[in-house]
Amino acid sequence: MTATGVTPPTSGAVPSEEEVLGWFESLSNWGRWGQDDVLGTLNLITPDKRVAASRLVELGEVVSLAWTLDTAAQPEHTSGTPQRLFVMTGQGLADEARVSPHGLSPTDRVASALEYIGYVFHGYSVTHLDALSHVFWDGRMYNGAPAELVSSVLGATALDVTSVKQGVVTRGVLVDAPRHRGIDWLEPGEYVGADELRAILEAEGVEPEPGDALLLRTGYGRRKTERGPENVSALGRAGWHASCVPVFHQLDVALIGADTAQDVVPSGYQQLRMPVHSVGLVAMGLYMMDNMNLEALADRCASTGRYAFELVVSTIPFAGATGSPVNPLAIF
């Protein structure tokens, strides 16, 4: 059947929902690296792979791939706006009548600022890495772990983000769809399918290798900068199409990322609202980074004609968390 509500790909057939549902079995990595595995596709990043990625560095230039967190409310903040609440500040330090905080005296020459920061990083705004405990399918997580292992009291007692405490160091590859099409950005609901993914990699002169991280640029970063953040529920958003998932599996991709939340919105399927997230995280153990800012990276790649680089991602090892905000770095 043809997926509805989504712009068709430039070429290639759209898999039926029945086909995509079958991928939970045919693309499964359950048991591939053992029944107790928590790394999923990150197992594909070997020590040799990290060394090879480091050899891509020639200039020592670093490009951040993250958005700056802001407490200003945005339509993208579907689960609430980030909060920054100060406990101690520098205000009033010169006021003779100021009551000093606990532990300080009016004669102290040193003072400090102290704040509480809280936010929901999953969603459509914050640059973050999904842990394998983030998504369930039929009550199961990756490798068959039951969804009940994620509790309100203890958090994710299996497959939490501390599994990625050592971070991710590998070869990153930018998949620049707007540049390939000769446009500024993909419109909401447009997507990159399997055939176009392969065509972009070929045009960029990149030969995919096991353990790579593929980062999709839809141009949303430019669209957001020029037009402001948008309401995903109302407009939809560009992203990967489900047809790319078998390609990720075939190429042994270790990590995917995008300047959106991966899945094209709407997905075009009735049961699979997030096919890339669902099949990727649950069946394949495929880690992914959502909401990246890839505009500076795109400029760097276009100016040099070089679309592969060392990618370094460091997570916050928060016990029980189903992911982590990140500041991914591309190093040239």
C-alpha positions as CSV (number, residue, x, y, z in Angstrom):
1,M,0.0,0.0,0.0
2,T,1.1,3.6,-0.4
3,A,1.7,5.6,2.8
4,T,-0.7,8.5,3.1
5,G,-0.1,12.0,4.3
6,V,3.6,11.9,3.4
7,T,5.3,13.2,0.3
8,P,6.5,10.3,-1.9
9,P,10.2,9.7,-2.2
10,T,12.1,10.8,-5.3
11,S,12.4,7.1,-6.3
12,G,11.9,3.7,-4.9
13,A,8.9,1.9,-3.5
14,V,7.3,2.7,-0.2
15,P,7.2,-0.4,2.0
16,S,3.8,-1.5,3.2
17,E,3.0,-1.4,6.9
18,E,3.0,-5.2,6.9
19,E,6.5,-5.2,5.5
20,V,7.7,-2.7,8.2
21,L,6.1,-4.7,10.9
22,G,8.0,-7.7,9.7
23,W,11.2,-5.9,10.3
24,F,10.8,-6.4,14.0
25,E,11.8,-10.0,13.3
26,S,13.9,-9.9,10.1
27,L,16.1,-6.9,11.2
28,S,16.3,-8.0,14.8
29,N,19.7,-7.9,16.6
30,W,18.4,-9.6,19.7
31,G,21.1,-12.0,20.9
32,R,23.6,-10.9,18.2
33,W,26.0,-9.7,20.9
34,G,24.7,-11.9,23.7
35,Q,21.5,-12.0,25.8
36,D,22.9,-9.5,28.3
37,D,24.0,-7.0,25.7
38,V,23.3,-3.3,26.4
39,L,25.2,-1.6,23.7
40,G,23.3,-2.7,20.6
41,T,24.8,-1.3,17.4
42,L,27.5,0.6,19.4
43,N,29.2,-2.8,19.5
44,L,30.1,-2.1,15.9
45,I,32.4,0.7,17.0
46,T,35.6,-1.2,17.7
47,P,38.9,0.2,19.0
48,D,40.2,0.0,15.5
49,K,37.2,2.0,14.3
50,R,37.9,4.7,16.9
51,V,41.6,4.9,15.8
52,A,40.6,5.1,12.1
53,A,38.1,7.9,13.0
54,S,40.9,9.9,14.8
55,R,43.0,9.7,11.7
56,L,40.4,11.8,9.8
57,V,41.5,14.8,11.9
58,E,43.9,17.0,9.9
59,L,43.1,20.6,11.0
60,G,42.0,20.3,14.6
61,E,38.8,22.2,13.8
62,V,35.8,21.5,16.0
63,V,32.1,22.0,15.0
64,S,29.3,21.7,17.6
65,L,26.2,19.9,16.4
66,A,23.9,20.9,19.2
67,W,21.3,23.7,19.7
68,T,21.8,26.1,22.6
69,L,19.3,25.4,25.4
70,D,17.0,28.3,26.1
71,T,14.3,29.0,28.7
72,A,12.2,31.0,26.2
73,A,9.0,29.1,25.4
74,Q,8.9,27.6,21.9
75,P,6.2,25.6,19.9
76,E,8.7,22.7,19.9
77,H,8.5,22.4,23.6
78,T,5.8,19.8,23.5
79,S,6.7,18.4,27.0
80,G,7.4,21.7,28.7
81,T,10.0,24.5,28.4
82,P,13.4,24.1,30.1
83,Q,13.7,25.8,33.5
84,R,16.6,27.6,35.1
85,L,16.0,28.5,38.7
86,F,18.7,30.4,40.6
87,V,19.4,29.6,44.3
88,M,22.3,32.0,44.6
89,T,23.3,34.9,42.3
90,G,25.6,37.9,42.2
91,Q,22.7,40.4,42.7
92,G,23.0,42.6,45.7
93,L,26.6,41.7,46.6
94,A,27.4,45.5,47.0
95,D,24.3,46.0,49.2
96,E,25.4,46.7,52.8
97,A,22.0,45.5,54.1
98,R,22.1,42.3,52.2
99,V,21.5,39.1,54.2
100,S,24.2,36.7,53.3
101,P,23.3,33.1,52.3
102,H,24.1,30.2,54.7
103,G,27.8,29.7,55.0
104,L,28.8,33.2,53.9
105,S,29.5,36.4,55.9
106,P,29.3,40.0,54.7
107,T,33.1,40.2,54.8
108,D,33.7,37.3,52.4
109,R,35.4,38.3,49.2
110,V,34.4,35.2,47.4
111,A,30.8,34.4,46.4
112,S,29.2,32.2,43.7
113,A,26.2,31.5,41.6
114,L,24.1,28.3,41.9
115,E,21.1,27.2,39.9
116,Y,18.8,24.3,39.4
117,I,18.2,23.2,35.8
118,G,15.3,21.0,34.7
119,Y,13.9,20.0,31.4
120,V,12.5,17.1,29.3
121,F,15.1,16.4,26.7
122,H,13.1,13.9,24.7
123,G,10.9,15.6,22.1
124,Y,11.4,18.0,19.2
125,S,13.8,20.6,20.6
126,V,16.7,19.5,22.7
127,T,19.7,17.8,21.1
128,H,19.9,14.4,22.8
129,L,20.8,10.8,22.5
130,D,18.1,8.1,23.0
131,A,19.0,5.2,25.2
132,L,17.7,1.7,24.3
133,S,15.1,2.0,27.2
134,H,13.4,5.0,25.5
135,V,10.9,3.1,23.3
136,F,8.8,-0.1,23.8
137,W,7.1,-2.3,21.2
138,D,4.5,-4.8,22.4
139,G,5.8,-4.3,25.9
140,R,9.4,-5.0,25.2
141,M,12.7,-3.1,24.8
142,Y,15.8,-4.1,22.9
143,N,16.9,-7.7,23.5
144,G,13.5,-8.6,24.9
145,A,13.8,-6.7,28.1
146,P,10.3,-6.0,29.5
147,A,9.0,-2.5,29.6
148,E,8.2,-2.9,33.3
149,L,11.9,-2.5,34.0
150,V,11.4,1.2,33.5
151,S,9.7,2.3,36.7
152,S,8.6,5.7,38.2
153,V,10.8,5.1,41.3
154,L,14.0,3.6,39.9
155,G,13.8,4.8,36.4
156,A,15.3,2.5,33.7
157,T,16.7,-0.4,35.6
158,A,17.9,-1.9,32.3
159,L,19.3,-0.3,29.1
160,D,19.7,3.1,30.7
161,V,22.0,5.8,29.4
162,T,24.9,4.8,31.7
163,S,25.5,2.0,29.2
164,V,27.0,4.7,27.0
165,K,29.1,6.2,29.8
166,Q,32.2,5.8,27.7
167,G,30.7,8.0,25.0
168,V,30.7,7.5,21.2
169,V,33.8,8.1,19.1
170,T,33.5,7.0,15.4
171,R,33.4,8.2,11.8
172,G,30.5,10.5,11.2
173,V,29.0,11.1,7.8
174,L,26.7,14.0,6.9
175,V,23.8,13.0,4.6
176,D,22.9,16.5,3.2
177,A,19.6,16.1,1.5
178,P,18.8,19.8,0.7
179,R,22.2,20.2,-1.0
180,H,21.7,17.1,-3.0
181,R,18.3,18.3,-4.2
182,G,19.5,21.9,-4.7
183,I,17.0,23.4,-2.3
184,D,17.1,25.3,1.0
185,W,15.3,22.7,3.1
186,L,12.9,19.8,3.0
187,E,9.3,20.8,3.7
188,P,7.4,19.3,6.7
189,G,6.3,15.8,5.8
190,E,9.0,15.3,3.1
191,Y,11.6,12.6,3.7
192,V,14.7,10.8,2.6
193,G,14.0,7.2,1.5
194,A,16.4,4.3,0.9
195,D,17.2,5.0,-2.7
196,E,17.9,8.7,-2.1
197,L,20.1,7.9,0.9
198,R,22.3,5.7,-1.3
199,A,22.3,8.4,-4.0
200,I,23.4,11.1,-1.6
201,L,26.2,8.9,-0.2
202,E,27.4,8.2,-3.7
203,A,27.3,11.8,-4.7
204,E,29.2,12.8,-1.7
205,G,31.9,10.3,-2.5
206,V,31.4,8.4,0.8
207,E,31.7,4.6,1.0
208,P,29.7,3.5,4.1
209,E,31.7,1.4,6.6
210,P,30.5,-0.7,9.6
211,G,30.3,1.4,12.7
212,D,29.6,4.7,10.9
213,A,27.2,7.3,12.2
214,L,24.9,8.7,9.5
215,L,23.6,12.2,10.2
216,L,20.7,13.4,8.1
217,R,20.4,17.1,7.3
218,T,16.9,18.1,6.2
219,G,17.7,21.8,6.5
220,Y,15.3,22.3,9.4
221,G,18.1,24.2,11.2
222,R,18.1,26.8,8.5
223,R,14.3,26.9,8.3
224,K,14.2,27.3,12.1
225,T,16.7,30.2,12.0
226,E,14.9,32.0,9.2
227,R,11.2,31.3,10.2
228,G,11.4,30.4,13.9
229,P,10.6,27.1,15.6
230,E,7.4,25.3,14.4
231,N,4.6,23.3,15.9
232,V,5.3,19.7,14.8
233,S,1.8,18.5,15.7
234,A,0.3,21.1,13.3
235,L,2.7,21.0,10.5
236,G,4.6,17.8,10.6
237,R,8.4,17.6,10.1
238,A,10.9,16.2,7.6
239,G,13.0,13.2,8.4
240,W,14.1,9.6,7.6
241,H,11.6,7.4,6.0
242,A,11.1,3.9,7.3
243,S,12.5,2.5,4.1
244,C,16.0,3.6,5.3
245,V,15.9,1.2,8.3
246,P,16.9,-2.0,6.3
247,V,19.8,0.1,4.8
248,F,21.0,1.0,8.3
249,H,20.9,-2.7,9.1
250,Q,22.6,-3.8,5.9
251,L,25.4,-1.3,6.3
252,D,25.9,-2.0,10.0
253,V,25.4,1.6,10.9
254,A,26.2,2.2,14.6
255,L,24.3,5.4,15.1
256,I,21.9,7.7,13.2
257,G,21.2,11.3,13.8
258,A,19.1,14.1,12.3
259,D,18.3,17.7,12.6
260,T,14.8,16.6,13.4
261,A,13.6,13.8,15.6
262,Q,14.5,11.1,13.0
263,D,11.1,10.0,11.8
264,V,9.2,11.9,9.2
265,V,6.0,13.3,10.7
266,P,3.4,12.0,9.8
267,S,4.9,8.6,9.2
268,G,2.2,7.4,6.8
269,Y,1.5,4.3,8.8
270,Q,-1.5,3.5,11.0
271,Q,0.2,1.4,13.7
272,L,3.7,2.7,13.4
273,R,3.8,6.4,14.4
274,M,7.6,6.2,14.8
275,P,8.8,3.4,12.6
276,V,12.5,4.5,12.6
277,H,12.5,4.8,16.4
278,S,10.5,1.7,17.0
279,V,12.3,-0.8,14.7
280,G,15.6,1.0,15.2
281,L,15.7,1.1,19.0
282,V,13.7,-2.0,19.9
283,A,14.6,-4.5,17.2
284,M,18.1,-3.4,16.1
285,G,19.4,-1.7,19.3
286,L,20.2,1.3,17.0
287,Y,21.2,4.4,19.0
288,M,20.1,7.7,17.6
289,M,20.5,11.5,18.2
290,D,17.6,13.8,17.7
291,N,17.3,17.5,17.0
292,M,20.9,18.2,16.0
293,N,22.0,21.5,14.5
294,L,23.8,20.5,11.3
295,E,24.0,23.9,9.6
296,A,27.6,24.8,10.5
297,L,28.6,21.3,9.7
298,A,26.9,21.4,6.3
299,D,28.7,24.6,5.4
300,R,32.0,23.1,6.5
301,C,31.4,19.9,4.4
302,A,30.3,21.8,1.3
303,S,33.3,24.2,1.4
304,T,35.8,21.3,1.5
305,G,33.9,18.6,-0.3
306,R,34.5,16.3,2.6
307,Y,31.5,14.7,4.2
308,A,33.3,12.3,6.7
309,F,34.8,13.4,10.0
310,E,35.5,12.2,13.5
311,L,32.4,12.3,15.6
312,V,32.6,12.6,19.4
313,V,29.6,12.3,21.6
314,S,29.6,12.4,25.4
315,T,26.6,11.7,27.5
316,I,25.6,12.6,31.1
317,P,25.7,9.2,33.0
318,F,22.5,9.7,34.9
319,A,21.4,6.4,36.5
320,G,18.0,5.3,35.3
321,A,17.7,7.9,32.5
322,T,16.3,6.9,29.1
323,G,18.7,9.2,27.3
324,S,20.9,12.2,27.7
325,P,21.2,15.7,26.3
326,V,24.5,15.9,24.3
327,N,26.7,18.3,22.5
328,P,28.1,16.2,19.6
329,L,31.3,17.4,18.1
330,A,32.6,17.0,14.5
331,I,36.3,17.2,14.3
332,F,38.2,17.9,11.1
